[in-house]
């Protein structure tokens, strides 16, 4: 399927999830993440869920990272440049929703892209070879392209993999893993 077809399909599927299902699935995804060999690093980038888009609740992941005493990074999006600036999440980090309902840090301690060790990536759909479909603005592709080559890229999805995304571009950055409530997909050795 094409990215546009997948966006429509998965936005509809997500919109049909109940609050109870979303919470159960988000917790199951966090529990699956504990099985991955990714917990020895320092800097973990996490998205804060857009509740209006019924995104995965990352509070469970934030709790895991806090319990493991990790440095957590969250981003602020610049819709003029298509870039993201990353800030260390602390107890004092002020967070406010932007005009697209994305919870973002107002300011804080900025951390460079090349410091990021692990990125948890929001997505609408993904395929069996690690390609992903987001909202189509390219924010994560630009950000991931600036990370060091060994940065671990983990997609999070309420739904299982599609067979193939047919319109993949050279600039699309593939996932290393994708985690669903039911299983872990591994795309890199």
C-alpha positions as CSV (number, residue, x, y, z in Angstrom):
1,X,0.0,0.0,0.0
2,X,1.1,3.6,-0.5
3,X,1.8,5.9,2.4
4,X,-1.3,8.0,1.8
5,X,-3.5,4.9,1.8
6,X,-1.8,3.6,5.0
7,X,-2.2,7.0,6.7
8,X,-6.0,7.0,6.0
9,X,-6.4,3.4,7.1
10,X,-4.4,3.6,10.3
11,X,-5.8,7.0,11.4
12,X,-9.3,5.4,11.1
13,X,-8.2,2.3,13.0
14,X,-6.6,4.4,15.8
15,X,-9.7,6.6,16.0
16,X,-11.8,3.5,16.7
17,X,-9.7,2.5,19.7
18,X,-11.3,3.0,23.1
19,X,-9.5,4.8,25.9
20,X,-9.3,1.4,27.7
21,X,-7.8,-0.3,24.6
22,X,-5.2,2.4,24.1
23,X,-4.1,2.2,27.7
24,X,-3.9,-1.6,27.7
25,X,-1.9,-1.5,24.4
26,X,0.4,1.3,25.6
27,X,1.2,-0.7,28.8
28,X,1.8,-3.9,26.7
29,X,4.2,-2.0,24.4
30,X,6.1,-0.7,27.4
31,X,6.4,-4.3,28.8
32,X,7.6,-5.5,25.4
33,X,10.3,-2.8,25.3
34,X,11.8,-4.3,28.5
35,X,12.7,-7.3,26.5
36,X,15.0,-5.3,24.2
37,X,18.8,-5.1,24.7
38,X,18.7,-1.3,24.7
39,X,18.9,-0.3,28.4
40,X,22.6,0.3,28.9
41,X,22.7,3.6,27.1
42,X,22.5,7.2,28.4
43,X,20.3,9.4,26.2
44,X,16.8,8.3,25.2
45,X,14.5,10.4,23.0
46,X,10.8,9.9,23.7
47,X,7.8,11.6,22.0
48,X,5.0,13.0,24.2
49,X,1.7,11.6,22.9
50,X,-0.7,13.8,20.9
51,X,-3.9,12.6,22.8
52,X,-6.1,14.1,20.1
53,X,-4.5,11.7,17.6
54,X,-4.8,8.8,19.9
55,X,-1.0,8.2,20.0
56,X,0.6,5.6,22.2
57,X,0.8,6.8,25.9
58,X,4.5,7.1,26.5
59,X,4.0,7.7,30.3
60,X,4.8,4.0,30.9
61,X,8.1,4.3,28.9
62,X,8.9,7.5,30.8
63,X,8.4,5.6,34.1
64,X,10.8,2.9,32.9
65,X,13.4,5.4,31.9
66,X,13.1,7.3,35.2
67,X,13.4,4.0,37.2
68,X,16.5,3.2,35.3
69,X,17.9,6.7,35.9
70,X,18.3,7.5,32.2
71,X,18.5,10.9,30.5
72,X,15.2,11.5,28.7
73,X,15.0,13.9,25.8
74,X,11.9,15.4,24.3
75,X,11.6,17.7,21.2
76,X,10.2,20.9,20.1
77,X,9.2,21.1,16.4
78,X,10.0,24.0,14.1
79,X,7.3,24.0,11.4
80,X,9.2,26.6,9.3
81,X,12.4,24.6,9.0
82,X,11.0,21.1,9.5
83,X,13.6,20.5,12.3
84,X,13.4,19.5,15.9
85,X,15.3,20.8,18.9
86,X,15.8,18.3,21.8
87,X,15.7,19.2,25.4
88,X,16.5,17.2,28.6
89,X,13.3,16.3,30.4
90,X,13.6,17.3,34.1
91,X,11.1,17.8,36.9
92,X,11.3,21.5,36.1
93,X,10.8,21.3,32.3
94,X,7.8,23.4,31.3
95,X,5.6,21.7,28.7
96,X,2.9,23.3,26.6
97,X,0.9,22.1,23.6
98,X,1.6,23.8,20.4
99,X,-1.1,24.8,17.8
100,X,-1.0,21.2,16.5
101,X,-1.6,19.8,20.1
102,X,1.9,18.4,20.3
103,X,3.1,18.6,23.9
104,X,6.5,20.3,23.8
105,X,9.1,21.8,26.1
106,X,8.9,25.6,26.4
107,X,12.7,25.7,27.0
108,X,15.4,23.9,28.9
109,X,18.7,22.2,28.5
110,X,19.3,21.6,24.8
111,X,21.0,18.3,23.7
112,X,22.5,17.8,20.3
113,X,21.2,15.2,17.8
114,X,24.5,13.3,17.9
115,X,24.2,12.6,21.7
116,X,21.0,10.5,21.2
117,X,21.5,6.8,21.8
118,X,17.9,5.4,21.5
119,X,14.9,7.0,19.8
120,X,11.3,5.9,20.4
121,X,9.4,6.9,17.2
122,X,5.7,7.6,16.8
123,X,4.2,6.2,13.6
124,X,0.9,5.3,11.9
125,X,2.1,2.1,10.1
126,X,5.2,0.1,9.3
127,X,6.1,-2.8,7.1
128,X,8.0,-6.1,7.5
129,X,11.3,-4.5,6.4
130,X,11.4,-1.6,8.8
131,X,9.9,1.2,6.7
132,X,7.5,3.4,8.5
133,X,4.7,5.9,7.8
134,X,4.2,9.0,10.0
135,X,2.1,12.1,9.4
136,X,4.1,13.0,6.3
137,X,6.0,16.1,7.3
138,X,9.4,14.4,7.5
139,X,10.4,15.6,11.0
140,X,11.7,12.3,12.2
141,X,13.5,11.5,8.9
142,X,15.5,14.7,9.2
143,X,16.2,14.2,12.9
144,X,17.2,10.5,12.5
145,X,19.5,11.4,9.6
146,X,21.5,13.7,12.0
147,X,21.8,11.1,14.7
148,X,25.0,8.9,14.8
149,X,24.8,5.8,12.7
150,X,24.6,3.5,15.8
151,X,21.6,5.3,17.3
152,X,18.8,2.7,17.8
153,X,15.5,3.5,16.2
154,X,12.5,1.9,17.7
155,X,9.0,2.4,16.3
156,X,6.0,2.0,18.5
157,X,2.7,0.8,17.0
158,X,-0.7,-0.3,18.3
159,X,-1.0,-2.5,15.1
160,X,1.0,-5.2,13.4
161,X,3.2,-4.8,10.3
162,X,2.0,-4.3,6.8
163,X,3.6,-6.5,4.1
164,X,5.1,-3.6,2.2
165,X,5.0,0.2,1.9
166,X,5.2,0.7,-1.9
167,X,6.4,4.3,-2.1
168,X,9.5,4.5,0.0
169,X,12.0,7.3,-0.6
170,X,15.8,7.3,-0.3
171,X,15.5,9.9,2.5
172,X,13.2,7.6,4.6
173,X,15.1,6.3,7.6
174,X,14.3,2.7,8.5
175,X,13.6,1.4,11.9
176,X,15.9,-1.0,13.8
177,X,12.9,-2.4,15.8
178,X,9.2,-1.9,16.0
179,X,7.3,-2.9,19.1
180,X,3.6,-3.7,19.2
181,X,1.4,-5.0,22.0
182,X,1.9,-8.5,20.6
183,X,5.5,-8.7,19.4
184,X,8.9,-7.2,18.7
185,X,10.0,-6.8,15.0
186,X,13.7,-6.7,14.5
187,X,15.1,-5.2,11.3
188,X,18.9,-4.9,12.1
189,X,21.4,-7.3,13.5
